[in-house]
Amino acid sequence: MHTHFMDKLRNYDVSFSGLKTGKHEFRFEIDKEFFQLFDTEQEFTNPRIVVDVFLHKHSTFLEFEIKIHGLVELVCDITNENFDHPIENQIKVLVKFGEEYDDSEEDVITIPTSDHAFNVAQLIYENVMLSIPMKKISPNVSDEDLQILEKFSPKEVEEEEEPKGDPRWEALRKLKDKN
């Protein structure tokens, strides 16, 4: 980790130590520079995303709700043309204090008692990645084109069955069950 990188990442620290208990709101605007912080095979370009972070500070724990909305540019699976795809998503996380950092629990992250800030970068990143559709189809593709394609690609149908054990599906399924 180069210090430059760490500094960049620190922009996504939500500092809670000086805050009163109750509700607080933070806003981040993220673009491609944000995604360069993650070593990722990104599936989109030109992200223009607003992140609203709602923090409810309790005396012994923190509740975070992270909402994203904006646009990303995807490449259409069919026409290969770029198109803007609106994304919107939200995740909630409970942050508790403990001996050391631990995110093995679902929706609960434990951070060291000595920490004064919680970094939301990873959560923002996951939030965006979860809202990228598996099938990228430009709004310019007509229903007709789609029907023709479906006629000629019977193998597509088999793939519709969710691949077993694909972690992305698991994550999405968990999210769906909650809502």
CNS distance restraints for C-alpha pairs under 8 A (distance, minus, plus):
assign (resid   1 and name CA) (resid   5 and name CA) 6.49 0.50 0.50
assign (resid   1 and name CA) (resid   6 and name CA) 6.76 0.50 0.50
assign (resid   2 and name CA) (resid   6 and name CA) 6.45 0.50 0.50
assign (resid   3 and name CA) (resid   7 and name CA) 6.09 0.50 0.50
assign (resid   4 and name CA) (resid   8 and name CA) 6.34 0.50 0.50
assign (resid   5 and name CA) (resid   9 and name CA) 6.21 0.50 0.50
assign (resid   5 and name CA) (resid  37 and name CA) 7.00 0.50 0.50
assign (resid   6 and name CA) (resid  10 and name CA) 6.05 0.50 0.50
assign (resid   7 and name CA) (resid  11 and name CA) 6.86 0.50 0.50
assign (resid   8 and name CA) (resid  12 and name CA) 7.93 0.50 0.50
assign (resid   8 and name CA) (resid  37 and name CA) 7.77 0.50 0.50
assign (resid   9 and name CA) (resid  13 and name CA) 7.50 0.50 0.50
assign (resid   9 and name CA) (resid  37 and name CA) 7.24 0.50 0.50
assign (resid   9 and name CA) (resid 119 and name CA) 7.89 0.50 0.50
assign (resid   9 and name CA) (resid 121 and name CA) 6.96 0.50 0.50
assign (resid  10 and name CA) (resid 119 and name CA) 7.14 0.50 0.50
assign (resid  12 and name CA) (resid  28 and name CA) 7.81 0.50 0.50
assign (resid  12 and name CA) (resid 119 and name CA) 5.52 0.50 0.50
assign (resid  12 and name CA) (resid 120 and name CA) 5.64 0.50 0.50
assign (resid  12 and name CA) (resid 121 and name CA) 5.51 0.50 0.50
assign (resid  13 and name CA) (resid 117 and name CA) 5.77 0.50 0.50
assign (resid  13 and name CA) (resid 118 and name CA) 5.39 0.50 0.50
assign (resid  13 and name CA) (resid 119 and name CA) 4.13 0.50 0.50
assign (resid  13 and name CA) (resid 120 and name CA) 6.24 0.50 0.50
assign (resid  13 and name CA) (resid 121 and name CA) 7.73 0.50 0.50
assign (resid  14 and name CA) (resid  26 and name CA) 7.81 0.50 0.50
assign (resid  14 and name CA) (resid 117 and name CA) 5.24 0.50 0.50
assign (resid  14 and name CA) (resid 118 and name CA) 5.17 0.50 0.50
assign (resid  14 and name CA) (resid 119 and name CA) 6.00 0.50 0.50
assign (resid  14 and name CA) (resid 120 and name CA) 7.06 0.50 0.50
assign (resid  15 and name CA) (resid  19 and name CA) 7.93 0.50 0.50
assign (resid  15 and name CA) (resid 116 and name CA) 5.91 0.50 0.50
assign (resid  15 and name CA) (resid 117 and name CA) 3.98 0.50 0.50
assign (resid  15 and name CA) (resid 118 and name CA) 6.38 0.50 0.50
assign (resid  16 and name CA) (resid  57 and name CA) 7.80 0.50 0.50
assign (resid  16 and name CA) (resid 116 and name CA) 6.04 0.50 0.50
assign (resid  16 and name CA) (resid 117 and name CA) 5.54 0.50 0.50
assign (resid  16 and name CA) (resid 118 and name CA) 7.48 0.50 0.50
assign (resid  17 and name CA) (resid 116 and name CA) 4.99 0.50 0.50
assign (resid  17 and name CA) (resid 117 and name CA) 6.86 0.50 0.50
assign (resid  19 and name CA) (resid  57 and name CA) 7.82 0.50 0.50
assign (resid  20 and name CA) (resid  57 and name CA) 7.30 0.50 0.50
assign (resid  21 and name CA) (resid  56 and name CA) 7.27 0.50 0.50
assign (resid  21 and name CA) (resid  57 and name CA) 4.70 0.50 0.50
assign (resid  21 and name CA) (resid  58 and name CA) 5.33 0.50 0.50
assign (resid  21 and name CA) (resid  59 and name CA) 6.42 0.50 0.50
assign (resid  22 and name CA) (resid  56 and name CA) 5.36 0.50 0.50
assign (resid  22 and name CA) (resid  57 and name CA) 5.09 0.50 0.50
assign (resid  22 and name CA) (resid  58 and name CA) 6.60 0.50 0.50
assign (resid  23 and name CA) (resid  54 and name CA) 7.09 0.50 0.50
assign (resid  23 and name CA) (resid  55 and name CA) 5.68 0.50 0.50
assign (resid  23 and name CA) (resid  56 and name CA) 4.40 0.50 0.50
assign (resid  23 and name CA) (resid  57 and name CA) 6.27 0.50 0.50
assign (resid  24 and name CA) (resid  54 and name CA) 5.88 0.50 0.50
assign (resid  24 and name CA) (resid  55 and name CA) 5.07 0.50 0.50
assign (resid  24 and name CA) (resid  56 and name CA) 6.31 0.50 0.50
assign (resid  24 and name CA) (resid  57 and name CA) 7.77 0.50 0.50
assign (resid  25 and name CA) (resid  52 and name CA) 7.04 0.50 0.50
assign (resid  25 and name CA) (resid  53 and name CA) 5.69 0.50 0.50
assign (resid  25 and name CA) (resid  54 and name CA) 4.64 0.50 0.50
assign (resid  25 and name CA) (resid  55 and name CA) 6.08 0.50 0.50
assign (resid  26 and name CA) (resid  52 and name CA) 5.92 0.50 0.50
assign (resid  26 and name CA) (resid  53 and name CA) 5.01 0.50 0.50
assign (resid  26 and name CA) (resid  54 and name CA) 6.48 0.50 0.50
assign (resid  26 and name CA) (resid  55 and name CA) 7.96 0.50 0.50
assign (resid  27 and name CA) (resid  50 and name CA) 7.18 0.50 0.50
assign (resid  27 and name CA) (resid  51 and name CA) 5.63 0.50 0.50
assign (resid  27 and name CA) (resid  52 and name CA) 4.66 0.50 0.50
assign (resid  27 and name CA) (resid  53 and name CA) 6.07 0.50 0.50
assign (resid  28 and name CA) (resid  50 and name CA) 5.94 0.50 0.50
assign (resid  28 and name CA) (resid  51 and name CA) 5.00 0.50 0.50
assign (resid  28 and name CA) (resid  52 and name CA) 6.55 0.50 0.50
assign (resid  28 and name CA) (resid  53 and name CA) 7.95 0.50 0.50
assign (resid  29 and name CA) (resid  48 and name CA) 7.46 0.50 0.50
assign (resid  29 and name CA) (resid  49 and name CA) 5.84 0.50 0.50
assign (resid  29 and name CA) (resid  50 and name CA) 4.59 0.50 0.50
assign (resid  29 and name CA) (resid  51 and name CA) 6.06 0.50 0.50
assign (resid  30 and name CA) (resid  34 and name CA) 5.84 0.50 0.50
assign (resid  30 and name CA) (resid  47 and name CA) 7.25 0.50 0.50
assign (resid  30 and name CA) (resid  48 and name CA) 6.26 0.50 0.50
assign (resid  30 and name CA) (resid  49 and name CA) 5.29 0.50 0.50
assign (resid  30 and name CA) (resid  50 and name CA) 6.31 0.50 0.50
assign (resid  30 and name CA) (resid  51 and name CA) 7.44 0.50 0.50
assign (resid  31 and name CA) (resid  35 and name CA) 7.16 0.50 0.50
assign (resid  31 and name CA) (resid  46 and name CA) 6.80 0.50 0.50
assign (resid  31 and name CA) (resid  47 and name CA) 4.99 0.50 0.50
assign (resid  31 and name CA) (resid  48 and name CA) 5.30 0.50 0.50
assign (resid  31 and name CA) (resid  49 and name CA) 6.56 0.50 0.50
assign (resid  32 and name CA) (resid  36 and name CA) 6.41 0.50 0.50
assign (resid  32 and name CA) (resid  45 and name CA) 7.17 0.50 0.50
assign (resid  32 and name CA) (resid  46 and name CA) 6.07 0.50 0.50
assign (resid  32 and name CA) (resid  47 and name CA) 5.82 0.50 0.50
assign (resid  33 and name CA) (resid  37 and name CA) 7.02 0.50 0.50
assign (resid  34 and name CA) (resid  38 and name CA) 7.67 0.50 0.50
assign (resid  35 and name CA) (resid  40 and name CA) 7.72 0.50 0.50
assign (resid  35 and name CA) (resid  42 and name CA) 7.93 0.50 0.50
assign (resid  35 and name CA) (resid 125 and name CA) 7.52 0.50 0.50
assign (resid  36 and name CA) (resid  40 and name CA) 7.81 0.50 0.50
assign (resid  43 and name CA) (resid  74 and name CA) 6.99 0.50 0.50
assign (resid  44 and name CA) (resid  72 and name CA) 6.20 0.50 0.50
assign (resid  44 and name CA) (resid  73 and name CA) 5.39 0.50 0.50
assign (resid  44 and name CA) (resid  74 and name CA) 4.90 0.50 0.50
assign (resid  44 and name CA) (resid  75 and name CA) 7.34 0.50 0.50
assign (resid  45 and name CA) (resid  72 and name CA) 6.24 0.50 0.50
assign (resid  45 and name CA) (resid  73 and name CA) 5.04 0.50 0.50
assign (resid  45 and name CA) (resid  74 and name CA) 6.63 0.50 0.50
assign (resid  46 and name CA) (resid  72 and name CA) 5.86 0.50 0.50
assign (resid  46 and name CA) (resid  73 and name CA) 5.71 0.50 0.50
assign (resid  47 and name CA) (resid  70 and name CA) 7.64 0.50 0.50
assign (resid  47 and name CA) (resid  71 and name CA) 5.89 0.50 0.50
assign (resid  47 and name CA) (resid  72 and name CA) 4.36 0.50 0.50
assign (resid  47 and name CA) (resid  73 and name CA) 6.62 0.50 0.50
assign (resid  48 and name CA) (resid  70 and name CA) 5.62 0.50 0.50
assign (resid  48 and name CA) (resid  71 and name CA) 5.28 0.50 0.50
assign (resid  48 and name CA) (resid  72 and name CA) 6.31 0.50 0.50
assign (resid  49 and name CA) (resid  68 and name CA) 6.68 0.50 0.50
assign (resid  49 and name CA) (resid  69 and name CA) 5.68 0.50 0.50
assign (resid  49 and name CA) (resid  70 and name CA) 4.23 0.50 0.50
assign (resid  49 and name CA) (resid  71 and name CA) 6.10 0.50 0.50
assign (resid  49 and name CA) (resid  72 and name CA) 7.73 0.50 0.50
assign (resid  50 and name CA) (resid  68 and name CA) 5.75 0.50 0.50
assign (resid  50 and name CA) (resid  69 and name CA) 5.56 0.50 0.50
assign (resid  50 and name CA) (resid  70 and name CA) 6.02 0.50 0.50
assign (resid  51 and name CA) (resid  66 and name CA) 6.85 0.50 0.50
assign (resid  51 and name CA) (resid  67 and name CA) 5.67 0.50 0.50
assign (resid  51 and name CA) (resid  68 and name CA) 4.51 0.50 0.50
assign (resid  51 and name CA) (resid  69 and name CA) 6.70 0.50 0.50
assign (resid  51 and name CA) (resid 124 and name CA) 7.45 0.50 0.50
assign (resid  52 and name CA) (resid  66 and name CA) 5.88 0.50 0.50
assign (resid  52 and name CA) (resid  67 and name CA) 5.18 0.50 0.50
assign (resid  52 and name CA) (resid  68 and name CA) 6.38 0.50 0.50
assign (resid  53 and name CA) (resid  64 and name CA) 6.83 0.50 0.50
assign (resid  53 and name CA) (resid  65 and name CA) 5.80 0.50 0.50
assign (resid  53 and name CA) (resid  66 and name CA) 4.61 0.50 0.50
assign (resid  53 and name CA) (resid  67 and name CA) 6.41 0.50 0.50
assign (resid  54 and name CA) (resid  64 and name CA) 5.69 0.50 0.50
assign (resid  54 and name CA) (resid  65 and name CA) 5.05 0.50 0.50
assign (resid  54 and name CA) (resid  66 and name CA) 6.36 0.50 0.50
assign (resid  55 and name CA) (resid  62 and name CA) 6.87 0.50 0.50
assign (resid  55 and name CA) (resid  63 and name CA) 5.68 0.50 0.50
assign (resid  55 and name CA) (resid  64 and name CA) 4.72 0.50 0.50
assign (resid  55 and name CA) (resid  65 and name CA) 6.54 0.50 0.50
assign (resid  56 and name CA) (resid  62 and name CA) 5.89 0.50 0.50
assign (resid  56 and name CA) (resid  63 and name CA) 4.98 0.50 0.50
assign (resid  56 and name CA) (resid  64 and name CA) 6.46 0.50 0.50
assign (resid  57 and name CA) (resid  61 and name CA) 6.65 0.50 0.50
assign (resid  57 and name CA) (resid  62 and name CA) 4.73 0.50 0.50
assign (resid  57 and name CA) (resid  63 and name CA) 6.37 0.50 0.50
assign (resid  58 and name CA) (resid  62 and name CA) 5.68 0.50 0.50
assign (resid  58 and name CA) (resid  63 and name CA) 7.74 0.50 0.50
assign (resid  60 and name CA) (resid  96 and name CA) 7.25 0.50 0.50
assign (resid  60 and name CA) (resid  97 and name CA) 7.58 0.50 0.50
assign (resid  61 and name CA) (resid  94 and name CA) 7.30 0.50 0.50
assign (resid  61 and name CA) (resid  95 and name CA) 5.83 0.50 0.50
assign (resid  61 and name CA) (resid  96 and name CA) 4.87 0.50 0.50
assign (resid  61 and name CA) (resid  97 and name CA) 6.81 0.50 0.50
assign (resid  62 and name CA) (resid  94 and name CA) 5.91 0.50 0.50
assign (resid  62 and name CA) (resid  95 and name CA) 4.97 0.50 0.50
assign (resid  62 and name CA) (resid  96 and name CA) 6.54 0.50 0.50
assign (resid  63 and name CA) (resid  92 and name CA) 7.35 0.50 0.50
assign (resid  63 and name CA) (resid  93 and name CA) 6.04 0.50 0.50
assign (resid  63 and name CA) (resid  94 and name CA) 4.70 0.50 0.50
assign (resid  63 and name CA) (resid  95 and name CA) 6.14 0.50 0.50
assign (resid  64 and name CA) (resid  92 and name CA) 5.61 0.50 0.50
assign (resid  64 and name CA) (resid  93 and name CA) 5.16 0.50 0.50
assign (resid  64 and name CA) (resid  94 and name CA) 6.19 0.50 0.50
assign (resid  64 and name CA) (resid  95 and name CA) 7.42 0.50 0.50
assign (resid  65 and name CA) (resid  90 and name CA) 6.96 0.50 0.50
assign (resid  65 and name CA) (resid  91 and name CA) 5.77 0.50 0.50
assign (resid  65 and name CA) (resid  92 and name CA) 4.37 0.50 0.50
assign (resid  65 and name CA) (resid  93 and name CA) 6.42 0.50 0.50
assign (resid  66 and name CA) (resid  90 and name CA) 5.39 0.50 0.50
assign (resid  66 and name CA) (resid  91 and name CA) 5.34 0.50 0.50
assign (resid  66 and name CA) (resid  92 and name CA) 6.31 0.50 0.50
assign (resid  66 and name CA) (resid 123 and name CA) 7.73 0.50 0.50
assign (resid  66 and name CA) (resid 124 and name CA) 7.13 0.50 0.50
assign (resid  67 and name CA) (resid  88 and name CA) 7.44 0.50 0.50
assign (resid  67 and name CA) (resid  89 and name CA) 5.84 0.50 0.50
assign (resid  67 and name CA) (resid  90 and name CA) 4.21 0.50 0.50
assign (resid  67 and name CA) (resid  91 and name CA) 6.66 0.50 0.50
assign (resid  68 and name CA) (resid  87 and name CA) 7.55 0.50 0.50
assign (resid  68 and name CA) (resid  88 and name CA) 5.41 0.50 0.50
assign (resid  68 and name CA) (resid  89 and name CA) 5.42 0.50 0.50
assign (resid  68 and name CA) (resid  90 and name CA) 6.16 0.50 0.50
assign (resid  68 and name CA) (resid 124 and name CA) 7.61 0.50 0.50
assign (resid  68 and name CA) (resid 127 and name CA) 7.29 0.50 0.50
assign (resid  68 and name CA) (resid 128 and name CA) 7.29 0.50 0.50
assign (resid  69 and name CA) (resid  86 and name CA) 7.40 0.50 0.50
assign (resid  69 and name CA) (resid  87 and name CA) 5.50 0.50 0.50
assign (resid  69 and name CA) (resid  88 and name CA) 4.30 0.50 0.50
assign (resid  69 and name CA) (resid  89 and name CA) 6.74 0.50 0.50
assign (resid  70 and name CA) (resid  86 and name CA) 5.68 0.50 0.50
assign (resid  70 and name CA) (resid  87 and name CA) 5.51 0.50 0.50
assign (resid  70 and name CA) (resid  88 and name CA) 6.70 0.50 0.50
assign (resid  71 and name CA) (resid  84 and name CA) 6.10 0.50 0.50
assign (resid  71 and name CA) (resid  85 and name CA) 5.49 0.50 0.50
assign (resid  71 and name CA) (resid  86 and name CA) 4.44 0.50 0.50
assign (resid  71 and name CA) (resid  87 and name CA) 5.81 0.50 0.50
assign (resid  72 and name CA) (resid  84 and name CA) 5.63 0.50 0.50
assign (resid  72 and name CA) (resid  85 and name CA) 5.37 0.50 0.50
assign (resid  72 and name CA) (resid  86 and name CA) 6.51 0.50 0.50
assign (resid  72 and name CA) (resid  87 and name CA) 7.22 0.50 0.50
assign (resid  73 and name CA) (resid  82 and name CA) 6.26 0.50 0.50
assign (resid  73 and name CA) (resid  83 and name CA) 5.41 0.50 0.50
assign (resid  73 and name CA) (resid  84 and name CA) 4.45 0.50 0.50
assign (resid  73 and name CA) (resid  85 and name CA) 5.94 0.50 0.50
assign (resid  74 and name CA) (resid  82 and name CA) 5.52 0.50 0.50
assign (resid  74 and name CA) (resid  83 and name CA) 5.52 0.50 0.50
assign (resid  74 and name CA) (resid  84 and name CA) 6.31 0.50 0.50
assign (resid  74 and name CA) (resid  85 and name CA) 6.58 0.50 0.50
assign (resid  74 and name CA) (resid 136 and name CA) 6.82 0.50 0.50
assign (resid  75 and name CA) (resid  80 and name CA) 5.45 0.50 0.50
assign (resid  75 and name CA) (resid  81 and name CA) 5.46 0.50 0.50
assign (resid  75 and name CA) (resid  82 and name CA) 4.44 0.50 0.50
assign (resid  75 and name CA) (resid  83 and name CA) 6.33 0.50 0.50
assign (resid  75 and name CA) (resid 136 and name CA) 6.72 0.50 0.50
assign (resid  75 and name CA) (resid 137 and name CA) 7.86 0.50 0.50
assign (resid  75 and name CA) (resid 138 and name CA) 7.71 0.50 0.50
assign (resid  76 and name CA) (resid  80 and name CA) 4.68 0.50 0.50
assign (resid  76 and name CA) (resid  81 and name CA) 5.39 0.50 0.50
assign (resid  76 and name CA) (resid  82 and name CA) 6.16 0.50 0.50
assign (resid  76 and name CA) (resid  83 and name CA) 7.00 0.50 0.50
assign (resid  76 and name CA) (resid 136 and name CA) 5.12 0.50 0.50
assign (resid  76 and name CA) (resid 137 and name CA) 4.79 0.50 0.50
assign (resid  76 and name CA) (resid 138 and name CA) 5.18 0.50 0.50
assign (resid  77 and name CA) (resid 135 and name CA) 7.00 0.50 0.50
assign (resid  77 and name CA) (resid 136 and name CA) 5.43 0.50 0.50
assign (resid  77 and name CA) (resid 137 and name CA) 5.83 0.50 0.50
assign (resid  77 and name CA) (resid 138 and name CA) 7.98 0.50 0.50
assign (resid  78 and name CA) (resid 137 and name CA) 6.64 0.50 0.50
assign (resid  78 and name CA) (resid 138 and name CA) 7.94 0.50 0.50
assign (resid  78 and name CA) (resid 141 and name CA) 7.88 0.50 0.50
assign (resid  79 and name CA) (resid 138 and name CA) 7.75 0.50 0.50
assign (resid  79 and name CA) (resid 141 and name CA) 7.70 0.50 0.50
assign (resid  81 and name CA) (resid 138 and name CA) 7.54 0.50 0.50
assign (resid  82 and name CA) (resid 138 and name CA) 7.63 0.50 0.50
assign (resid  83 and name CA) (resid 138 and name CA) 5.90 0.50 0.50
assign (resid  83 and name CA) (resid 139 and name CA) 7.81 0.50 0.50
assign (resid  87 and name CA) (resid 128 and name CA) 7.60 0.50 0.50
assign (resid  87 and name CA) (resid 131 and name CA) 5.97 0.50 0.50
assign (resid  87 and name CA) (resid 132 and name CA) 7.23 0.50 0.50
assign (resid  88 and name CA) (resid 131 and name CA) 6.69 0.50 0.50
assign (resid  89 and name CA) (resid 127 and name CA) 6.38 0.50 0.50
assign (resid  89 and name CA) (resid 128 and name CA) 7.31 0.50 0.50
assign (resid  89 and name CA) (resid 130 and name CA) 7.92 0.50 0.50
assign (resid  89 and name CA) (resid 131 and name CA) 6.32 0.50 0.50
assign (resid  90 and name CA) (resid 127 and name CA) 6.60 0.50 0.50
assign (resid  91 and name CA) (resid 123 and name CA) 7.98 0.50 0.50
assign (resid  91 and name CA) (resid 127 and name CA) 6.81 0.50 0.50
assign (resid  92 and name CA) (resid 107 and name CA) 6.91 0.50 0.50
assign (resid  93 and name CA) (resid 107 and name CA) 4.92 0.50 0.50
assign (resid  93 and name CA) (resid 108 and name CA) 5.67 0.50 0.50
assign (resid  93 and name CA) (resid 109 and name CA) 7.12 0.50 0.50
assign (resid  94 and name CA) (resid 107 and name CA) 6.24 0.50 0.50
assign (resid  94 and name CA) (resid 108 and name CA) 4.72 0.50 0.50
assign (resid  94 and name CA) (resid 109 and name CA) 6.21 0.50 0.50
assign (resid  95 and name CA) (resid 108 and name CA) 5.86 0.50 0.50
assign (resid  95 and name CA) (resid 109 and name CA) 4.89 0.50 0.50
assign (resid  95 and name CA) (resid 110 and name CA) 5.66 0.50 0.50
assign (resid  95 and name CA) (resid 111 and name CA) 7.02 0.50 0.50
assign (resid  96 and name CA) (resid 108 and name CA) 7.25 0.50 0.50
assign (resid  96 and name CA) (resid 109 and name CA) 6.24 0.50 0.50
assign (resid  96 and name CA) (resid 110 and name CA) 4.67 0.50 0.50
assign (resid  96 and name CA) (resid 111 and name CA) 6.28 0.50 0.50
assign (resid  97 and name CA) (resid 110 and name CA) 5.31 0.50 0.50
assign (resid  97 and name CA) (resid 111 and name CA) 5.07 0.50 0.50
assign (resid  97 and name CA) (resid 112 and name CA) 5.61 0.50 0.50
assign (resid  97 and name CA) (resid 113 and name CA) 5.00 0.50 0.50
assign (resid  98 and name CA) (resid 110 and name CA) 5.95 0.50 0.50
assign (resid  98 and name CA) (resid 111 and name CA) 5.93 0.50 0.50
assign (resid  98 and name CA) (resid 112 and name CA) 5.16 0.50 0.50
assign (resid  98 and name CA) (resid 113 and name CA) 5.56 0.50 0.50
assign (resid  99 and name CA) (resid 111 and name CA) 7.46 0.50 0.50
assign (resid  99 and name CA) (resid 112 and name CA) 5.31 0.50 0.50
assign (resid  99 and name CA) (resid 113 and name CA) 6.65 0.50 0.50
assign (resid 100 and name CA) (resid 110 and name CA) 6.99 0.50 0.50
assign (resid 100 and name CA) (resid 111 and name CA) 5.73 0.50 0.50
assign (resid 100 and name CA) (resid 112 and name CA) 4.58 0.50 0.50
assign (resid 100 and name CA) (resid 113 and name CA) 7.78 0.50 0.50
assign (resid 101 and name CA) (resid 109 and name CA) 7.42 0.50 0.50
assign (resid 101 and name CA) (resid 110 and name CA) 5.33 0.50 0.50
assign (resid 101 and name CA) (resid 111 and name CA) 4.37 0.50 0.50
assign (resid 101 and name CA) (resid 112 and name CA) 5.73 0.50 0.50
assign (resid 102 and name CA) (resid 109 and name CA) 5.88 0.50 0.50
assign (resid 102 and name CA) (resid 110 and name CA) 4.95 0.50 0.50
assign (resid 102 and name CA) (resid 111 and name CA) 6.58 0.50 0.50
assign (resid 103 and name CA) (resid 108 and name CA) 6.47 0.50 0.50
assign (resid 103 and name CA) (resid 109 and name CA) 4.59 0.50 0.50
assign (resid 103 and name CA) (resid 110 and name CA) 6.27 0.50 0.50
assign (resid 104 and name CA) (resid 108 and name CA) 7.85 0.50 0.50
assign (resid 104 and name CA) (resid 109 and name CA) 7.53 0.50 0.50
assign (resid 105 and name CA) (resid 109 and name CA) 6.87 0.50 0.50
assign (resid 111 and name CA) (resid 115 and name CA) 6.87 0.50 0.50
assign (resid 120 and name CA) (resid 124 and name CA) 6.13 0.50 0.50
assign (resid 121 and name CA) (resid 125 and name CA) 6.12 0.50 0.50
assign (resid 122 and name CA) (resid 126 and name CA) 6.18 0.50 0.50
assign (resid 123 and name CA) (resid 127 and name CA) 5.95 0.50 0.50
assign (resid 124 and name CA) (resid 128 and name CA) 6.28 0.50 0.50
assign (resid 125 and name CA) (resid 129 and name CA) 6.23 0.50 0.50
assign (resid 126 and name CA) (resid 130 and name CA) 6.06 0.50 0.50
assign (resid 127 and name CA) (resid 131 and name CA) 6.61 0.50 0.50
assign (resid 128 and name CA) (resid 132 and name CA) 6.73 0.50 0.50
assign (resid 130 and name CA) (resid 168 and name CA) 7.79 0.50 0.50
assign (resid 130 and name CA) (resid 172 and name CA) 7.14 0.50 0.50
assign (resid 137 and name CA) (resid 141 and name CA) 6.98 0.50 0.50
assign (resid 141 and name CA) (resid 145 and name CA) 6.38 0.50 0.50
assign (resid 141 and name CA) (resid 146 and name CA) 7.17 0.50 0.50
assign (resid 142 and name CA) (resid 146 and name CA) 6.51 0.50 0.50
assign (resid 143 and name CA) (resid 147 and name CA) 6.18 0.50 0.50
assign (resid 144 and name CA) (resid 148 and name CA) 6.24 0.50 0.50
assign (resid 145 and name CA) (resid 149 and name CA) 6.14 0.50 0.50
assign (resid 146 and name CA) (resid 150 and name CA) 6.11 0.50 0.50
assign (resid 147 and name CA) (resid 151 and name CA) 6.21 0.50 0.50
assign (resid 148 and name CA) (resid 152 and name CA) 6.47 0.50 0.50
assign (resid 149 and name CA) (resid 153 and name CA) 6.05 0.50 0.50
assign (resid 150 and name CA) (resid 154 and name CA) 6.64 0.50 0.50
assign (resid 150 and name CA) (resid 156 and name CA) 7.39 0.50 0.50
assign (resid 153 and name CA) (resid 157 and name CA) 7.77 0.50 0.50
assign (resid 154 and name CA) (resid 158 and name CA) 7.50 0.50 0.50
assign (resid 155 and name CA) (resid 159 and name CA) 6.79 0.50 0.50
assign (resid 156 and name CA) (resid 160 and name CA) 6.64 0.50 0.50
assign (resid 157 and name CA) (resid 161 and name CA) 7.78 0.50 0.50
assign (resid 159 and name CA) (resid 163 and name CA) 7.47 0.50 0.50
assign (resid 162 and name CA) (resid 169 and name CA) 7.32 0.50 0.50
assign (resid 163 and name CA) (resid 169 and name CA) 7.81 0.50 0.50
assign (resid 165 and name CA) (resid 169 and name CA) 7.51 0.50 0.50
assign (resid 165 and name CA) (resid 170 and name CA) 7.01 0.50 0.50
assign (resid 166 and name CA) (resid 170 and name CA) 6.49 0.50 0.50
assign (resid 167 and name CA) (resid 171 and name CA) 6.14 0.50 0.50
assign (resid 168 and name CA) (resid 172 and name CA) 6.15 0.50 0.50
assign (resid 169 and name CA) (resid 173 and name CA) 5.89 0.50 0.50
assign (resid 170 and name CA) (resid 174 and name CA) 6.22 0.50 0.50
assign (resid 171 and name CA) (resid 175 and name CA) 6.36 0.50 0.50
assign (resid 172 and name CA) (resid 176 and name CA) 6.13 0.50 0.50
assign (resid 173 and name CA) (resid 177 and name CA) 6.16 0.50 0.50
assign (resid 174 and name CA) (resid 178 and name CA) 6.52 0.50 0.50
assign (resid 175 and name CA) (resid 179 and name CA) 6.70 0.50 0.50
